[in-house]
Amino acid sequence: MGTKHRVIIHGRDKKPRCDEMLRLIKKALIAGLRRVNEEAAQKLEQEQILLTFNG
């Protein structure tokens, strides 16, 4: 199976600065993941799961 990707599209007209938006996205992903899988959330926090952003 190939690499999996999650696509996030910011839908509001006004967007935060890129670095702030990336911080908020990562924080939200970790919080949501923590609800279903604490181990995976910790791996994401510790950067054992790779996140790439194109802004």
SVG drawing of the C-alpha trace seen along z (x, -y; Angstrom):
<svg xmlns="http://www.w3.org/2000/svg" viewBox="-14 -38 24 40">
<polyline fill="none" stroke="black" stroke-width="0.4" points="0.0,0.0 1.3,-3.5 1.8,-6.5 -1.3,-7.8 -2.1,-11.5 -4.5,-13.7 -5.4,-16.9 -6.5,-19.9 -8.1,-22.9 -8.5,-26.1 -11.9,-27.3 -12.0,-30.8 -11.3,-34.0 -8.8,-35.3 -6.0,-32.9 -3.4,-33.0 0.3,-33.3 1.6,-30.1 3.7,-29.1 0.7,-29.8 -1.7,-27.8 0.7,-24.8 0.9,-24.9 -2.8,-25.0 -3.3,-22.2 -0.8,-19.9 -2.4,-20.8 -5.9,-19.9 -4.7,-16.6 -3.0,-15.5 -6.1,-16.4 -8.4,-14.5 -6.1,-11.5 -5.8,-11.4 -9.5,-10.6 -9.1,-7.4 -5.4,-6.4 -3.2,-7.8 -0.1,-5.9 -0.5,-7.4 -1.0,-10.9 2.2,-10.6 4.1,-9.4 2.8,-12.4 3.8,-14.8 7.3,-13.2 7.5,-13.5 7.8,-9.7 4.9,-10.1 6.0,-12.4 3.9,-15.5 4.5,-17.5 2.8,-20.8 2.6,-22.6 1.5,-26.2"/>
</svg>
